[in-house]
Amino acid sequence: MLPLEDTLVGLAVALGIGLLIGTERERNKGQGANRAIAGVRTFALTSLAGAIALSIGEVALGILGVIVGLLVVVGYQRTRSHDPGITTEIAQLTTFLLGAWAMRQPGLAAGVGVIVAIVLASRSRLHTFIHRVLTDAEVHDGLLLAAAALVILPLLPDKAVDPWDLINVRRLWILVVLLMAINALGYVALRALGTRLGLPIAGLVSGFVSSTATIGAMGARAKLHPSLRQGAVAGAALSSMATVLQLAIVIGLTNLAALRLLLWPLVAAGLTAIFYGAVFTLRSVRGSPEGEVALGRPFDPRTALLFMVILGCALIGSTLLTRWFGSSGLLMAAAFAGFADAHAAAISAASIAGSDETVRLAAMGVLAGLTSNTVSKCVAAFSLGDRQYGMQLLPGLLLLPAVAWGVFALQQFSA
């Protein structure tokens, strides 16, 4: 038996859940002989019945659950001629279960109850969105993305599958999911914000997930729709700002001395990315008339698989080179690691910093990783985008490590 205080809280939450869901159902119940079977009072009592049944015991909960289920079936038989849907019936069973759950975890039960009420109240909006807003291609690609992330990804082993311990299929598949998700985000941004600002904003946000994947996704979008190229370049350039910001965070968490040495080089690199992205954002705003582009599909799965192959080869190559040269060459090891991930290279380099000399060497290792990561971004830009996209983005990509190295060199010279 639960303490009296906990029992009262559970009963109160169960009653609140029933009243909340019942209020929504009462508003859609209808009038006269064709009204639905359950309203606010029925839902409140159903929720309380679940709470009381669980307080008595699990056997009582099972018996009363069967009874409630039978009553719901009888009610559906009475109303199916004028209302063939079963939303109210399912909602009533859900309310019974939530009432029982409130006796164990009242906070979670209350939260789920609110979500159920919101879903029920959003009926017309959801139907309009599904039937009038979403296209068949969007639904298909959304299901494909869900399958890639929620079905395939959990089934893949999180370990190397080759004798040389190089190929981790799960991590490579994460790259596929990331690219499809970023492409889908760019598509949603285009629909919501228009062709002028959609891609720059999507690129900036997606850069915090993966700048390299964002550059590849923007390239694929530009190749498919050349009129969106300016916005795609802007989004790709702004994604590099996220790389710089994340570098500063991981270095600061690993070694503050290295961050102090790299602070101004990283600030200069970030401002360079912002400036370059802003230039192409202005071009996109001025040169992309609204509503003239057929957006097509949210993403192309073949492009995502090609991206996985390209970065997978870079990862395997950097791992092999690191093994051959060993850990004695910090700069070379950081540069090789940067081909796959600039942040991993930064962490490995900054973690060895101790004396002033090693701090300086670690800072150079971070910049080496940033430089090699830029090479990976260039490969993604030219392989997934068209030539014009790659050529327009290339100066911005190369300027970022060049500015960082230049400011770092000035610091060392002035010191």
C-alpha positions in Angstrom: 0.0 0.0 0.0 1.2 3.5 -0.8 1.4 6.1 2.0 -1.8 8.2 2.4 -0.1 11.3 1.0 1.1 9.5 -2.2 -2.3 8.0 -2.6 -4.0 11.3 -2.5 -1.5 12.8 -5.0 -2.1 9.9 -7.4 -5.9 10.2 -7.1 -5.7 13.9 -7.7 -3.5 13.5 -10.8 -5.8 10.8 -12.1 -8.8 13.0 -11.7 -7.1 15.9 -13.4 -6.1 13.7 -16.3 -9.6 12.5 -16.7 -11.1 16.0 -16.5 -8.5 17.4 -19.0 -9.0 14.7 -21.7 -12.8 14.6 -21.0 -13.1 18.3 -21.5 -11.6 18.1 -24.9 -13.8 15.1 -25.8 -16.9 16.9 -24.4 -16.4 19.8 -26.9 -16.4 17.3 -29.8 -19.1 15.0 -28.4 -22.0 16.4 -30.4 -25.6 16.7 -29.5 -28.7 14.6 -29.6 -29.0 10.9 -30.5 -25.8 11.0 -32.5 -23.6 12.3 -29.7 -20.5 10.3 -28.7 -20.5 7.8 -25.9 -18.2 9.6 -23.4 -17.8 13.1 -22.2 -16.1 14.8 -19.3 -17.8 12.9 -16.5 -17.2 9.5 -18.1 -13.5 10.2 -18.7 -13.0 11.5 -15.2 -14.6 8.4 -13.7 -12.6 6.1 -16.1 -9.3 7.7 -15.0 -10.3 7.4 -11.3 -11.4 3.8 -11.9 -7.9 3.0 -13.1 -6.3 4.6 -10.1 -8.5 2.8 -7.6 -8.1 -0.5 -9.4 -4.3 -0.3 -9.1 -4.6 0.7 -5.5 -6.6 -2.4 -4.8 -4.2 -4.7 -6.7 -3.0 -5.7 -10.1 -5.6 -8.4 -10.4 -8.3 -5.8 -9.8 -6.7 -3.6 -12.4 -6.8 -6.4 -15.0 -10.4 -7.3 -14.3 -11.6 -3.7 -14.4 -9.5 -3.1 -17.5 -11.4 -5.9 -19.3 -14.7 -4.4 -18.1 -13.9 -1.0 -19.3 -12.8 -2.5 -22.7 -16.1 -4.3 -23.0 -18.0 -1.1 -22.2 -16.0 0.7 -24.9 -16.8 -1.9 -27.4 -20.5 -1.8 -26.6 -20.4 2.0 -26.9 -18.7 1.8 -30.3 -21.4 -0.6 -31.6 -24.0 2.1 -30.7 -22.3 4.9 -32.5 -20.4 3.3 -35.4 -23.3 4.0 -37.9 -22.8 7.8 -37.7 -19.1 7.9 -36.4 -17.0 5.0 -37.7 -13.8 6.4 -36.0 -12.6 5.0 -32.8 -10.6 8.0 -31.4 -12.9 8.5 -28.4 -12.8 4.8 -27.6 -9.0 4.6 -27.7 -8.8 7.8 -25.7 -11.0 6.3 -23.0 -8.8 3.2 -22.7 -5.7 5.4 -22.6 -7.3 7.5 -19.9 -7.9 4.4 -17.8 -4.3 3.4 -18.1 -3.1 6.9 -17.3 -5.2 6.9 -14.2 -3.6 3.7 -13.1 -0.1 5.0 -14.0 -0.8 8.2 -11.9 -0.6 6.0 -8.8 2.9 5.0 -9.6 4.4 7.9 -11.4 2.1 10.9 -11.2 4.4 13.4 -12.9 5.0 11.3 -16.0 1.3 10.4 -16.2 0.2 14.0 -16.0 2.7 14.9 -18.7 1.5 12.2 -21.0 -2.1 13.2 -20.2 -1.5 16.7 -21.4 0.1 15.3 -24.6 -2.9 13.1 -25.3 -5.2 16.1 -24.8 -3.1 18.2 -27.2 -3.2 15.5 -29.9 -7.0 15.1 -29.5 -7.5 18.9 -29.7 -5.2 19.2 -32.8 -7.5 16.9 -35.0 -8.4 19.4 -37.6 -4.9 20.9 -37.8 -3.3 17.5 -38.1 -5.7 16.4 -40.8 -5.2 19.6 -42.8 -1.4 19.3 -42.5 -1.4 15.6 -43.6 -3.8 15.9 -46.4 -3.2 19.4 -47.8 0.3 20.4 -46.8 2.4 17.2 -46.9 3.1 15.7 -50.3 3.5 12.0 -51.1 7.2 12.5 -51.5 7.5 14.2 -48.1 5.7 11.4 -46.4 7.7 8.8 -48.2 11.0 10.4 -47.3 10.0 11.1 -43.8 9.2 7.4 -43.3 12.6 6.5 -44.9 14.4 8.8 -42.5 12.5 7.3 -39.5 13.4 3.8 -40.7 17.1 4.7 -41.1 17.3 6.3 -37.6 14.9 4.1 -35.6 15.0 0.7 -37.3 18.4 0.2 -39.1 20.7 2.2 -36.8 19.8 0.3 -33.5 20.4 -3.0 -35.3 23.9 -2.1 -36.5 26.8 -3.3 -34.2 28.8 -0.5 -32.5 32.1 -2.1 -33.2 34.5 -2.7 -36.0 33.5 -5.4 -38.5 36.8 -6.0 -40.2 40.0 -7.8 -39.1 41.9 -4.5 -38.9 39.5 -2.8 -36.5 38.9 0.1 -38.9 35.3 0.0 -40.2 32.5 0.8 -37.6 29.3 0.4 -39.6 27.2 2.0 -36.9 29.2 5.2 -36.9 29.3 5.3 -40.7 25.5 4.9 -40.8 25.1 7.8 -38.3 26.7 9.9 -41.1 23.9 8.8 -43.5 21.2 9.6 -41.0 22.8 13.0 -40.2 23.0 14.0 -43.9 19.4 13.0 -44.6 18.2 14.8 -41.4 20.1 18.0 -42.4 18.8 17.9 -45.9 15.3 17.5 -44.5 15.9 20.4 -42.1 17.0 22.5 -45.1 13.8 21.5 -47.0 11.6 22.4 -44.0 13.4 25.7 -43.6 12.9 26.5 -47.3 9.1 25.8 -47.0 8.8 27.7 -43.7 11.1 30.7 -44.3 11.3 30.9 -48.1 14.1 30.5 -50.6 15.9 33.6 -49.4 16.7 32.9 -45.7 15.7 29.2 -45.4 19.1 27.6 -46.3 21.3 30.1 -44.5 19.4 29.6 -41.2 19.2 25.8 -41.7 23.0 25.7 -42.4 23.8 27.7 -39.3 21.7 25.4 -37.1 22.9 22.1 -38.8 26.5 23.1 -38.4 26.3 22.3 -34.7 25.4 18.7 -35.6 28.0 18.3 -38.4 29.5 21.0 -40.5 30.9 18.5 -43.0 27.5 16.8 -43.4 25.9 20.3 -43.8 28.2 21.3 -46.5 27.5 18.0 -48.4 23.7 18.5 -47.9 23.8 22.1 -49.1 25.9 21.0 -52.1 23.3 18.3 -53.0 20.5 21.0 -52.7 22.5 23.4 -54.9 23.1 20.8 -57.5 19.4 19.8 -57.7 18.2 23.5 -57.7 20.9 25.8 -59.1 18.8 28.9 -58.3 19.3 28.1 -54.6 23.1 28.0 -54.9 23.7 31.4 -53.2 21.6 30.3 -50.1 23.3 26.9 -50.1 26.8 28.5 -50.1 25.7 30.8 -47.3 24.4 27.9 -45.2 27.5 25.9 -45.8 29.8 28.8 -44.8 27.8 29.6 -41.7 28.0 26.0 -40.6 31.8 26.4 -40.3 31.1 29.0 -37.6 29.6 26.2 -35.5 32.7 24.2 -36.0 34.9 27.0 -34.5 32.5 27.6 -31.6 32.5 23.9 -30.8 36.3 23.8 -31.0 36.5 26.5 -28.4 34.2 24.7 -26.1 35.9 21.3 -26.3 39.4 22.9 -26.0 38.2 24.9 -22.9 36.9 21.8 -21.3 40.1 19.9 -22.0 42.8 22.5 -21.4 42.3 26.2 -20.5 45.9 27.1 -21.3 45.5 25.8 -24.8 42.2 27.8 -25.2 43.9 31.0 -24.0 46.5 30.5 -26.7 43.9 29.8 -29.4 41.3 32.2 -28.3 42.0 35.0 -30.9 42.8 32.6 -33.8 39.4 31.0 -33.2 37.6 34.3 -32.9 39.2 35.5 -36.1 38.2 32.2 -37.9 34.7 32.4 -36.6 34.3 36.0 -37.7 35.6 35.0 -41.1 33.0 32.3 -41.5 30.2 34.7 -40.4 31.4 37.4 -42.8 31.6 35.0 -45.8 28.2 33.5 -44.9 26.7 36.9 -44.6 27.9 38.0 -48.0 26.2 35.0 -49.7 23.1 35.5 -47.5 22.7 39.0 -48.9 23.2 37.6 -52.4 20.5 35.0 -51.7 18.1 37.7 -50.3 18.6 39.9 -53.4 18.8 37.2 -56.0 16.3 34.5 -55.1 12.7 35.6 -55.9 10.2 33.9 -53.6 8.1 31.0 -54.8 9.8 30.3 -58.1 11.5 27.0 -57.1 10.0 23.5 -57.1 11.7 22.0 -54.1 11.4 18.4 -55.1 12.2 15.7 -52.5 13.5 16.5 -48.9 16.6 14.4 -49.6 18.2 11.9 -51.9 19.2 8.6 -50.1 21.9 7.9 -52.8 23.6 11.2 -51.9 23.7 10.2 -48.3 25.2 6.8 -49.1 27.8 8.5 -51.3 28.7 10.8 -48.4 29.1 7.8 -46.1 31.5 6.2 -48.6 33.6 9.4 -49.0 34.0 10.1 -45.3 34.4 6.5 -44.5 37.4 6.3 -46.8 38.8 9.4 -45.2 38.4 7.9 -41.7 40.0 4.6 -42.7 42.9 6.4 -44.4 43.5 8.7 -41.4 43.4 5.7 -39.0 45.9 3.7 -41.0 48.3 6.7 -41.3 48.0 7.4 -37.5 48.9 3.7 -36.8 51.9 3.7 -39.2 53.4 6.9 -37.8 52.5 6.3 -34.2 51.8 8.9 -31.5 55.3 10.4 -31.6 54.2 12.9 -34.3 51.5 14.9 -32.6 50.9 17.3 -35.5 50.7 14.5 -38.0 48.3 12.5 -35.8 46.1 15.5 -35.2 46.0 16.3 -38.9 45.1 12.7 -39.8 42.3 12.7 -37.1 41.0 16.0 -38.4 40.1 14.4 -41.7 37.2 12.7 -39.9 36.5 15.1 -37.0 38.1 18.4 -36.1 36.8 18.1 -32.5 38.4 14.7 -31.9 41.7 16.1 -33.2 41.4 19.1 -30.8 40.7 16.9 -27.8 43.6 14.6 -28.5 46.0 17.5 -29.1 44.8 19.6 -26.1 44.9 16.7 -23.7 48.7 16.4 -23.9 49.3 20.1 -23.1 51.4 20.7 -19.9 54.3 23.0 -20.1 54.4 26.1 -22.3 56.1 24.3 -25.1 53.6 21.4 -25.1 50.7 24.0 -24.9 52.1 25.6 -28.1 52.5 22.2 -29.8 49.0 21.3 -28.7 47.6 24.5 -30.2 49.4 23.8 -33.5 47.9 20.3 -33.4 44.4 21.8 -33.0 45.0 24.1 -36.0 46.4 21.1 -38.0 43.2 19.2 -37.3 41.1 22.2 -38.4 43.1 22.4 -41.6 42.7 18.8 -42.5 39.0 18.9 -41.6 38.8 21.7 -44.2 40.1 19.4 -46.8 37.3 16.9 -46.0 34.8 19.7 -46.3 36.2 20.7 -49.7 35.9 17.1 -50.9 32.3 16.9 -49.7 31.5 20.2 -51.4 32.9 19.2 -54.8 31.7 15.6 -54.7 28.1 16.2 -53.6 27.6 19.7 -55.1 28.2 21.0 -58.6 31.4 22.8 -59.6 30.1 26.3 -59.2 28.9 25.5 -55.6 32.4 24.2 -54.8 34.2 27.1 -56.3 32.0 29.7 -54.6 32.4 28.0 -51.2 36.1 27.1 -51.6 37.5 30.6 -50.7 35.5 30.7 -47.5 36.6 27.2 -46.4 40.3 28.0 -47.1 40.2 31.4 -45.5 39.0 29.9 -42.1 42.2 27.9 -41.3 44.4 30.5 -43.1 43.1 33.3 -40.8 43.5 31.1 -37.7 47.1 30.2 -38.6 47.9 33.8 -39.5 46.6 35.2 -36.1 48.4 32.4 -34.3 51.7 33.2 -36.1 51.3 36.9 -35.3 50.8 36.0 -31.6 54.0 33.9 -31.6 56.0 36.6 -33.4 54.8 39.4 -31.1 55.6 37.2 -28.0 
